[in-house]
Amino acid sequence: MKPHRIARSGRVAATLGLILAAGLLVACRSHAPAADGPADSTAVTFPEASKASLKEGIYPDIADLRRFAPGMSKRQLYTLLGTPHFNEGMWGVREWNYLFNFRTAQGAEYFTCQFQVRFDNKGIAQGGYWKPESCAAVLDPPRPPPPPAPAPLPEQPLRLAADALFGFDSAVLSASGQQAVQGVLAQVREASQVQSIQVVGYTDRIGSAAYNQTLSQRRAEAVRMALVQGGVSAASISAEGRGAAEPLVQCDQRNRRELIACLAPNRRVQIAGVARSH
C-alpha cells in the first residue's frame, strides 16, 4: 500500500473513533442521574394511578407516615413505608411512588392519595409530595377535643333547707350543713366559670323583721364562705339576706310547734346563677 493511502486510512479511523466516543458519551449522559441536591419540587409528576402494581392501594399507618423526613435512606424508607407501588426500575431510581387509602369520618368510606418520595443520586430522600396536595392534611396532628362546656346552674334556684344547714337560731353551719353544701359545690364551681353566683338567705315570719333580716344575711354569708373555701371564686359569688320575704308556703296554725313545722320551706338558703351582662 502506498504511504499516502495509509495516512488517509489512519485519519479516517481516528475520525470514526472520535464519533463513536462522542456517541457513547451522549448515550451515558442521557441515562445518568442529575447532580447532587434536592429534586425540583416544581417539576414533580406522578404516574397514573392505574399503573400501580397494587391498584387497590394500602391503608398505611399514619404514625409511620408522620415519621418520614428528608435525609432518610432508601433502606429506611423501605422499612417505614414498604415496597413502592409502581415499577420504578432498578438503577438510578430517583423517586418512589405509593398509593395510600385513608378512612373518612364515616368509617367505611375512604379516599385515595398518591405519595411520592424523591431522592438525590445517593439515594437520600429530599422530600415527599402528595397528589392531590390536600392529602398532606392527613399528617396534621389530630385536633384535641374541645373542653366540656361548663354546666350552668339550673334555671330554678338550688334550695337548701335552713333547718338542715344550721342549728336553732344559729348562723353556723352544722356538720350536716357542711355536707349539704359540699353536695352542691361541684355544680356551683362549674357554673362559676360562666356565671356569677348569688346566695340568698330567707327566714320564716316568726320574729321581728329586723332580727330575721340579720339572721338571713348571716346564714347566706356562711354558705357563701363555705363555697369560697371549696374553690368558688370569691369575686363571682355574693350573699344577700331577705328575711321573711318571698315565702314559699302560707301557714295559719295556732299551735306554735305546728306553725314552725309548716313554715319550714320558707326557712332556706337559695343558690342561683345570674347571667353576666355583656
Secondary structure, 3 states (H helix, E strand, C coil): CCHHHHHHHHHHHHHHHHHHHHHHHHHHHHHCCCCCCCCCHHHCCCCCHHHCCCCCCECCCHHHHHHCCCCCEHHHHHHHHCCCCCCCCCCCCCEEEEEEEEECCCCCCEEEEEEEEEECCCCEEEEEEEECHHHHHHHCCCCCCCCCCCCCCCCCCEEEEHHHHECCCCCCECHHHHHHHHHHHHHHHHHCCCEEEEEEEECCCCCCHHHHHHHHHHHHHHHHHHHHHCCCCHHHEEEEECCCCCCCCCCCCCCHHHHHHHCHHHCEEEEEEEECCC
